[in-house]
Amino acid sequence: MSFKEELDTLRQQRRSQIPPEHLAVIDGAIEELTRLGITQQCLKVGDLAPDFELLNAGGKPVKLSELLNRGPVVLNFYRGGW
């Protein structure tokens, strides 16, 4: 099974665990984002991210370009506590 097939299977399994009224909200949000053309504006695999500066977990400013000067960077976008 390919990685994509595994992800599709996992996605379907998760959807079966979400109440229908929550799925309706999620699906509605996805449709709205698609209608607004968000998917055409976001970065694609292989695109270069624009340089930015954010606070790290310790509250210290960190700039992407400075990290890249030291080597590869992995970005993790954490939504926060639920």
Residue pairs with C-beta under 8 A, 6 or more apart in sequence:
1 9
15 23
18 26
33 39
43 49
49 64
49 75
51 63
51 64
51 65
52 63
52 64
53 61
53 62
53 63
53 64
54 61
54 62
55 61
55 62
56 62
64 73
67 73
